[in-house]
Amino acid sequence: MSPGNGEVLVGHEQISQLFKSFIDNGVHNHSIETIDVYREHNQIVQLGKWKAEGVNDKQEAISFGGVLITVIEQGSDGTWLTRSHVWNMGKM
């Protein structure tokens, strides 16, 4: 996972800290609208739109969002793991 600055985050701790920083900085009412889901062999892909609310530098309420794609894969032991979760900003 990447926070969009070219860095790559690895593991539960780094990813948790990223989302904690969003919440600590006022991001709230996050939601995901699934547009499509499909399965091929041992993978499931979700396409969707996301949105959230927050504040800008002037402490004014703002809404923002974008698109996302999530790929989860079933391992040989039957467990499902997230292999990719890409989301980016779009105009609202």
N, CA, C and O atoms as CSV, one atom per row, in Angstrom:
chain,resi,resn,atom,element,x,y,z
A,1,MET,N,N,0.849,-1.160,0.000
A,1,MET,CA,C,0.000,0.000,0.000
A,1,MET,C,C,0.898,1.228,0.000
A,1,MET,O,O,1.979,1.222,0.589
A,2,SER,N,N,0.439,2.277,-0.666
A,2,SER,CA,C,1.186,3.531,-0.705
A,2,SER,C,C,0.274,4.679,-0.299
A,2,SER,O,O,-0.889,4.716,-0.699
A,3,PRO,N,N,0.790,5.620,0.494
A,3,PRO,CA,C,-0.008,6.786,0.856
A,3,PRO,C,C,-0.064,7.824,-0.265
A,3,PRO,O,O,-0.632,8.901,-0.079
A,4,GLY,N,N,0.513,7.517,-1.413
A,4,GLY,CA,C,0.433,8.419,-2.555
A,4,GLY,C,C,1.642,9.322,-2.712
A,4,GLY,O,O,1.653,10.206,-3.569
A,5,ASN,N,N,2.655,9.106,-1.894
A,5,ASN,CA,C,3.847,9.951,-1.960
A,5,ASN,C,C,5.065,9.195,-2.491
A,5,ASN,O,O,6.195,9.669,-2.369
A,6,GLY,N,N,4.839,8.043,-3.070
A,6,GLY,CA,C,5.929,7.241,-3.602
A,6,GLY,C,C,6.457,6.190,-2.642
A,6,GLY,O,O,7.184,5.287,-3.054
A,7,GLU,N,N,6.099,6.297,-1.362
A,7,GLU,CA,C,6.518,5.294,-0.386
A,7,GLU,C,C,5.608,4.075,-0.479
A,7,GLU,O,O,4.464,4.172,-0.922
A,8,VAL,N,N,6.128,2.935,-0.058
A,8,VAL,CA,C,5.330,1.716,0.007
A,8,VAL,C,C,5.238,1.304,1.470
A,8,VAL,O,O,6.254,1.175,2.153
A,9,LEU,N,N,4.012,1.099,1.947
A,9,LEU,CA,C,3.787,0.661,3.317
A,9,LEU,C,C,3.629,-0.855,3.320
A,9,LEU,O,O,2.960,-1.422,2.456
A,10,VAL,N,N,4.251,-1.501,4.297
A,10,VAL,CA,C,4.201,-2.955,4.391
A,10,VAL,C,C,3.794,-3.339,5.804
A,10,VAL,O,O,4.334,-2.822,6.782
A,11,GLY,N,N,2.848,-4.240,5.898
A,11,GLY,CA,C,2.464,-4.784,7.194
A,11,GLY,C,C,1.354,-4.021,7.881
A,11,GLY,O,O,1.052,-2.870,7.566
A,12,HIS,N,N,0.761,-4.715,8.833
A,12,HIS,CA,C,-0.394,-4.198,9.569
A,12,HIS,C,C,-0.088,-2.880,10.281
A,12,HIS,O,O,-0.894,-1.950,10.238
A,13,GLU,N,N,1.061,-2.797,10.928
A,13,GLU,CA,C,1.400,-1.608,11.724
A,13,GLU,C,C,1.495,-0.354,10.856
A,13,GLU,O,O,0.914,0.675,11.201
A,14,GLN,N,N,2.212,-0.422,9.740
A,14,GLN,CA,C,2.365,0.754,8.878
A,14,GLN,C,C,1.033,1.179,8.270
A,14,GLN,O,O,0.733,2.370,8.194
A,15,ILE,N,N,0.240,0.212,7.841
A,15,ILE,CA,C,-1.052,0.533,7.232
A,15,ILE,C,C,-2.004,1.096,8.282
A,15,ILE,O,O,-2.736,2.046,8.006
A,16,SER,N,N,-2.000,0.521,9.477
A,16,SER,CA,C,-2.838,1.036,10.572
A,16,SER,C,C,-2.475,2.474,10.909
A,16,SER,O,O,-3.359,3.299,11.135
A,17,GLN,N,N,-1.183,2.781,10.944
A,17,GLN,CA,C,-0.739,4.142,11.256
A,17,GLN,C,C,-1.200,5.143,10.198
A,17,GLN,O,O,-1.541,6.280,10.523
A,18,LEU,N,N,-1.212,4.720,8.928
A,18,LEU,CA,C,-1.693,5.611,7.866
A,18,LEU,C,C,-3.151,5.976,8.103
A,18,LEU,O,O,-3.509,7.153,8.081
A,19,PHE,N,N,-3.992,4.974,8.328
A,19,PHE,CA,C,-5.414,5.256,8.525
A,19,PHE,C,C,-5.662,5.996,9.836
A,19,PHE,O,O,-6.576,6.817,9.913
A,20,LYS,N,N,-4.865,5.721,10.865
A,20,LYS,CA,C,-4.980,6.462,12.125
A,20,LYS,C,C,-4.672,7.939,11.889
A,20,LYS,O,O,-5.331,8.811,12.456
A,21,SER,N,N,-3.668,8.222,11.050
A,21,SER,CA,C,-3.322,9.622,10.769
A,21,SER,C,C,-4.465,10.340,10.054
A,21,SER,O,O,-4.687,11.529,10.281
A,22,PHE,N,N,-5.190,9.627,9.192
A,22,PHE,CA,C,-6.356,10.243,8.539
A,22,PHE,C,C,-7.386,10.651,9.588
A,22,PHE,O,O,-7.879,11.779,9.583
A,23,ILE,N,N,-7.700,9.729,10.476
A,23,ILE,CA,C,-8.706,9.985,11.515
A,23,ILE,C,C,-8.236,11.105,12.444
A,23,ILE,O,O,-9.010,12.001,12.782
A,24,ASP,N,N,-6.968,11.052,12.855
A,24,ASP,CA,C,-6.420,12.084,13.740
A,24,ASP,C,C,-6.466,13.471,13.100
A,24,ASP,O,O,-6.527,14.479,13.806
A,25,ASN,N,N,-6.436,13.526,11.768
A,25,ASN,CA,C,-6.469,14.805,11.057
A,25,ASN,C,C,-7.871,15.186,10.594
A,25,ASN,O,O,-8.029,16.069,9.750
A,26,GLY,N,N,-8.895,14.521,11.146
A,26,GLY,CA,C,-10.270,14.950,10.924
A,26,GLY,C,C,-11.046,14.256,9.824
A,26,GLY,O,O,-12.191,14.629,9.565
A,27,VAL,N,N,-10.468,13.258,9.165
A,27,VAL,CA,C,-11.217,12.541,8.134
A,27,VAL,C,C,-12.264,11.665,8.823
A,27,VAL,O,O,-11.951,10.916,9.749
A,28,HIS,N,N,-13.503,11.771,8.361
A,28,HIS,CA,C,-14.594,11.003,8.969
A,28,HIS,C,C,-15.665,10.704,7.919
A,28,HIS,O,O,-15.573,11.151,6.775
A,29,ASN,N,N,-16.668,9.948,8.322
A,29,ASN,CA,C,-17.771,9.544,7.429
A,29,ASN,C,C,-17.256,8.903,6.140
A,29,ASN,O,O,-17.788,9.156,5.059
A,30,HIS,N,N,-16.233,8.085,6.260
A,30,HIS,CA,C,-15.680,7.373,5.108
A,30,HIS,C,C,-16.671,6.299,4.678
A,30,HIS,O,O,-17.199,5.566,5.514
A,31,SER,N,N,-16.921,6.207,3.383
A,31,SER,CA,C,-17.820,5.166,2.881
A,31,SER,C,C,-17.310,4.641,1.548
A,31,SER,O,O,-16.581,5.322,0.827
A,32,ILE,N,N,-17.709,3.422,1.241
A,32,ILE,CA,C,-17.352,2.775,-0.017
A,32,ILE,C,C,-18.625,2.283,-0.682
A,32,ILE,O,O,-19.455,1.627,-0.053
A,33,GLU,N,N,-18.768,2.606,-1.958
A,33,GLU,CA,C,-19.886,2.112,-2.767
A,33,GLU,C,C,-19.314,1.120,-3.778
A,33,GLU,O,O,-18.533,1.500,-4.650
A,34,THR,N,N,-19.698,-0.137,-3.661
A,34,THR,CA,C,-19.223,-1.153,-4.596
A,34,THR,C,C,-19.955,-0.999,-5.921
A,34,THR,O,O,-21.185,-0.956,-5.963
A,35,ILE,N,N,-19.189,-0.916,-7.000
A,35,ILE,CA,C,-19.754,-0.801,-8.346
A,35,ILE,C,C,-19.843,-2.171,-9.001
A,35,ILE,O,O,-20.834,-2.489,-9.658
A,36,ASP,N,N,-18.801,-2.984,-8.820
A,36,ASP,CA,C,-18.782,-4.309,-9.438
A,36,ASP,C,C,-17.855,-5.222,-8.640
A,36,ASP,O,O,-16.878,-4.771,-8.042
A,37,VAL,N,N,-18.176,-6.492,-8.642
A,37,VAL,CA,C,-17.337,-7.518,-8.026
A,37,VAL,C,C,-17.325,-8.702,-8.977
A,37,VAL,O,O,-18.369,-9.109,-9.487
A,38,TYR,N,N,-16.153,-9.247,-9.213
A,38,TYR,CA,C,-16.107,-10.475,-10.006
A,38,TYR,C,C,-15.040,-11.409,-9.454
A,38,TYR,O,O,-14.085,-10.986,-8.802
A,39,ARG,N,N,-15.234,-12.683,-9.737
A,39,ARG,CA,C,-14.308,-13.712,-9.257
A,39,ARG,C,C,-13.775,-14.490,-10.445
A,39,ARG,O,O,-14.512,-14.849,-11.363
A,40,GLU,N,N,-12.483,-14.738,-10.405
A,40,GLU,CA,C,-11.854,-15.588,-11.404
A,40,GLU,C,C,-10.876,-16.494,-10.673
A,40,GLU,O,O,-9.907,-16.031,-10.071
A,41,HIS,N,N,-11.144,-17.778,-10.735
A,41,HIS,CA,C,-10.327,-18.783,-10.047
A,41,HIS,C,C,-10.233,-18.447,-8.558
A,41,HIS,O,O,-11.250,-18.435,-7.864
A,42,ASN,N,N,-9.024,-18.176,-8.061
A,42,ASN,CA,C,-8.866,-17.943,-6.623
A,42,ASN,C,C,-8.748,-16.454,-6.268
A,42,ASN,O,O,-8.239,-16.104,-5.203
A,43,GLN,N,N,-9.220,-15.585,-7.165
A,43,GLN,CA,C,-9.174,-14.148,-6.891
A,43,GLN,C,C,-10.556,-13.518,-6.987
A,43,GLN,O,O,-11.383,-13.901,-7.815
A,44,ILE,N,N,-10.780,-12.539,-6.115
A,44,ILE,CA,C,-11.984,-11.714,-6.176
A,44,ILE,C,C,-11.522,-10.274,-6.335
A,44,ILE,O,O,-10.616,-9.822,-5.635
A,45,VAL,N,N,-12.155,-9.557,-7.261
A,45,VAL,CA,C,-11.818,-8.159,-7.515
A,45,VAL,C,C,-13.044,-7.301,-7.241
A,45,VAL,O,O,-14.142,-7.609,-7.705
A,46,GLN,N,N,-12.856,-6.232,-6.490
A,46,GLN,CA,C,-13.923,-5.273,-6.198
A,46,GLN,C,C,-13.550,-3.941,-6.836
A,46,GLN,O,O,-12.429,-3.459,-6.671
A,47,LEU,N,N,-14.494,-3.348,-7.567
A,47,LEU,CA,C,-14.349,-2.001,-8.101
A,47,LEU,C,C,-15.344,-1.126,-7.370
A,47,LEU,O,O,-16.478,-1.544,-7.139
A,48,GLY,N,N,-14.947,0.070,-7.004
A,48,GLY,CA,C,-15.872,0.912,-6.262
A,48,GLY,C,C,-15.490,2.374,-6.254
A,48,GLY,O,O,-14.490,2.791,-6.839
A,49,LYS,N,N,-16.324,3.134,-5.570
A,49,LYS,CA,C,-16.081,4.556,-5.335
A,49,LYS,C,C,-16.006,4.745,-3.824
A,49,LYS,O,O,-16.714,4.070,-3.076
A,50,TRP,N,N,-15.161,5.649,-3.381
A,50,TRP,CA,C,-15.071,5.946,-1.957
A,50,TRP,C,C,-15.263,7.445,-1.764
A,50,TRP,O,O,-15.015,8.243,-2.668
A,51,LYS,N,N,-15.711,7.807,-0.562
A,51,LYS,CA,C,-15.819,9.228,-0.238
A,51,LYS,C,C,-15.637,9.400,1.262
A,51,LYS,O,O,-15.821,8.466,2.043
A,52,ALA,N,N,-15.273,10.609,1.639
A,52,ALA,CA,C,-15.060,10.945,3.047
A,52,ALA,C,C,-15.254,12.445,3.220
A,52,ALA,O,O,-15.349,13.198,2.251
A,53,GLU,N,N,-15.309,12.852,4.478
A,53,GLU,CA,C,-15.422,14.266,4.809
A,53,GLU,C,C,-14.250,14.643,5.697
A,53,GLU,O,O,-13.661,13.794,6.366
A,54,GLY,N,N,-13.921,15.923,5.693
A,54,GLY,CA,C,-12.824,16.419,6.518
A,54,GLY,C,C,-12.863,17.928,6.553
A,54,GLY,O,O,-13.913,18.538,6.347
A,55,VAL,N,N,-11.717,18.528,6.815
A,55,VAL,CA,C,-11.592,19.986,6.823
A,55,VAL,C,C,-10.331,20.375,6.062
A,55,VAL,O,O,-9.359,19.621,6.014
A,56,ASN,N,N,-10.364,21.570,5.467
A,56,ASN,CA,C,-9.180,22.077,4.772
A,56,ASN,C,C,-8.321,22.902,5.729
A,56,ASN,O,O,-8.580,22.926,6.932
A,57,ASP,N,N,-7.284,23.589,5.191
A,57,ASP,CA,C,-6.375,24.380,6.044
A,57,ASP,C,C,-7.097,25.494,6.804
A,57,ASP,O,O,-6.643,25.931,7.861
A,58,LYS,N,N,-8.223,25.946,6.254
A,58,LYS,CA,C,-8.993,27.018,6.902
A,58,LYS,C,C,-10.061,26.461,7.839
A,58,LYS,O,O,-10.920,27.195,8.328
A,59,GLN,N,N,-9.995,25.155,8.082
A,59,GLN,CA,C,-10.956,24.461,8.945
A,59,GLN,C,C,-12.383,24.494,8.388
A,59,GLN,O,O,-13.351,24.421,9.144
A,60,GLU,N,N,-12.506,24.606,7.053
A,60,GLU,CA,C,-13.808,24.556,6.390
A,60,GLU,C,C,-14.119,23.104,6.039
A,60,GLU,O,O,-13.231,22.345,5.654
A,61,ALA,N,N,-15.391,22.726,6.177
A,61,ALA,CA,C,-15.807,21.354,5.859
A,61,ALA,C,C,-15.637,21.087,4.367
A,61,ALA,O,O,-16.012,21.911,3.532
A,62,ILE,N,N,-15.070,19.933,4.042
A,62,ILE,CA,C,-14.902,19.530,2.648
A,62,ILE,C,C,-15.295,18.062,2.489
A,62,ILE,O,O,-15.278,17.294,3.451
A,63,SER,N,N,-15.650,17.689,1.258
A,63,SER,CA,C,-15.906,16.297,0.887
A,63,SER,C,C,-14.916,15.931,-0.204
A,63,SER,O,O,-14.580,16.761,-1.048
A,64,PHE,N,N,-14.457,14.712,-0.190
A,64,PHE,CA,C,-13.534,14.257,-1.216
A,64,PHE,C,C,-13.729,12.764,-1.423
A,64,PHE,O,O,-14.354,12.095,-0.601
A,65,GLY,N,N,-13.202,12.249,-2.507
A,65,GLY,CA,C,-13.361,10.836,-2.797
A,65,GLY,C,C,-12.659,10.457,-4.074
A,65,GLY,O,O,-11.878,11.232,-4.626
A,66,GLY,N,N,-12.942,9.255,-4.539
A,66,GLY,CA,C,-12.308,8.763,-5.747
A,66,GLY,C,C,-12.749,7.343,-6.047
A,66,GLY,O,O,-13.847,6.922,-5.682
A,67,VAL,N,N,-11.876,6.623,-6.714
A,67,VAL,CA,C,-12.178,5.249,-7.114
A,67,VAL,C,C,-11.239,4.291,-6.392
A,67,VAL,O,O,-10.181,4.685,-5.901
A,68,LEU,N,N,-11.646,3.023,-6.337
A,68,LEU,CA,C,-10.798,2.017,-5.703
A,68,LEU,C,C,-10.938,0.689,-6.420
A,68,LEU,O,O,-11.944,0.405,-7.071
A,69,ILE,N,N,-9.905,-0.105,-6.279
A,69,ILE,CA,C,-9.936,-1.490,-6.740
A,69,ILE,C,C,-9.238,-2.322,-5.664
A,69,ILE,O,O,-8.158,-1.969,-5.193
A,70,THR,N,N,-9.864,-3.417,-5.289
A,70,THR,CA,C,-9.314,-4.314,-4.279
A,70,THR,C,C,-9.232,-5.716,-4.872
A,70,THR,O,O,-10.183,-6.195,-5.489
A,71,VAL,N,N,-8.098,-6.362,-4.682
A,71,VAL,CA,C,-7.917,-7.737,-5.143
A,71,VAL,C,C,-7.601,-8.588,-3.921
A,71,VAL,O,O,-6.635,-8.328,-3.203
A,72,ILE,N,N,-8.424,-9.606,-3.693
A,72,ILE,CA,C,-8.132,-10.564,-2.631
A,72,ILE,C,C,-7.932,-11.934,-3.272
A,72,ILE,O,O,-8.523,-12.252,-4.304
A,73,GLU,N,N,-7.084,-12.730,-2.632
A,73,GLU,CA,C,-6.713,-14.017,-3.210
A,73,GLU,C,C,-6.801,-15.102,-2.148
A,73,GLU,O,O,-6.382,-14.920,-1.005
A,74,GLN,N,N,-7.360,-16.238,-2.559
A,74,GLN,CA,C,-7.469,-17.373,-1.650
A,74,GLN,C,C,-6.222,-18.243,-1.774
A,74,GLN,O,O,-5.873,-18.709,-2.859
A,75,GLY,N,N,-5.561,-18.449,-0.636
A,75,GLY,CA,C,-4.361,-19.278,-0.618
A,75,GLY,C,C,-4.707,-20.756,-0.607
A,75,GLY,O,O,-5.874,-21.130,-0.490
A,76,SER,N,N,-3.696,-21.585,-0.728
A,76,SER,CA,C,-3.908,-23.036,-0.759
A,76,SER,C,C,-4.479,-23.559,0.556
A,76,SER,O,O,-5.065,-24.641,0.590
A,77,ASP,N,N,-4.310,-22.793,1.648
A,77,ASP,CA,C,-4.877,-23.205,2.937
A,77,ASP,C,C,-6.309,-22.707,3.135
A,77,ASP,O,O,-6.908,-22.934,4.186
A,78,GLY,N,N,-6.859,-22.024,2.116
A,78,GLY,CA,C,-8.243,-21.559,2.174
A,78,GLY,C,C,-8.429,-20.156,2.717
A,78,GLY,O,O,-9.535,-19.619,2.650
A,79,THR,N,N,-7.375,-19.538,3.258
A,79,THR,CA,C,-7.517,-18.179,3.791
A,79,THR,C,C,-7.461,-17.152,2.664
A,79,THR,O,O,-6.795,-17.351,1.648
A,80,TRP,N,N,-8.178,-16.050,2.873
A,80,TRP,CA,C,-8.219,-14.962,1.899
A,80,TRP,C,C,-7.307,-13.836,2.369
A,80,TRP,O,O,-7.374,-13.423,3.527
A,81,LEU,N,N,-6.456,-13.338,1.477
A,81,LEU,CA,C,-5.538,-12.248,1.784
A,81,LEU,C,C,-5.708,-11.123,0.773
A,81,LEU,O,O,-5.901,-11.374,-0.416
A,82,THR,N,N,-5.637,-9.893,1.245
A,82,THR,CA,C,-5.669,-8.747,0.336
A,82,THR,C,C,-4.326,-8.681,-0.375
A,82,THR,O,O,-3.279,-8.598,0.267
A,83,ARG,N,N,-4.359,-8.717,-1.691
A,83,ARG,CA,C,-3.140,-8.652,-2.495
A,83,ARG,C,C,-2.902,-7.248,-3.033
A,83,ARG,O,O,-1.758,-6.848,-3.250
A,84,SER,N,N,-3.987,-6.497,-3.249
A,84,SER,CA,C,-3.863,-5.130,-3.757
A,84,SER,C,C,-5.092,-4.339,-3.337
A,84,SER,O,O,-6.217,-4.834,-3.399
A,85,HIS,N,N,-4.863,-3.113,-2.912
A,85,HIS,CA,C,-5.965,-2.210,-2.551
A,85,HIS,C,C,-5.528,-0.832,-3.028
A,85,HIS,O,O,-4.794,-0.131,-2.332
A,86,VAL,N,N,-5.981,-0.451,-4.208
A,86,VAL,CA,C,-5.562,0.802,-4.832
A,86,VAL,C,C,-6.730,1.768,-4.819
A,86,VAL,O,O,-7.836,1.430,-5.240
A,87,TRP,N,N,-6.478,2.969,-4.335
A,87,TRP,CA,C,-7.502,3.996,-4.345
A,87,TRP,C,C,-6.837,5.313,-4.672
A,87,TRP,O,O,-5.703,5.572,-4.269
A,88,ASN,N,N,-7.549,6.133,-5.400
A,88,ASN,CA,C,-7.001,7.433,-5.730
A,88,ASN,C,C,-8.089,8.489,-5.719
A,88,ASN,O,O,-9.281,8.181,-5.730
A,89,MET,N,N,-7.661,9.721,-5.698
A,89,MET,CA,C,-8.576,10.856,-5.581
A,89,MET,C,C,-9.146,11.223,-6.941
A,89,MET,O,O,-8.491,11.086,-7.974
A,90,GLY,N,N,-10.376,11.691,-6.910
A,90,GLY,CA,C,-11.023,12.232,-8.086
A,90,GLY,C,C,-11.774,13.486,-7.697
A,90,GLY,O,O,-11.883,13.814,-6.516
A,91,LYS,N,N,-12.286,14.177,-8.678
A,91,LYS,CA,C,-13.079,15.379,-8.385
A,91,LYS,C,C,-14.460,14.973,-7.935
A,91,LYS,O,O,-15.035,14.016,-8.454
A,92,MET,N,N,-14.995,15.698,-6.968
A,92,MET,CA,C,-16.335,15.413,-6.456
A,92,MET,C,C,-17.278,16.500,-6.912
A,92,MET,O,O,-18.466,16.461,-6.594
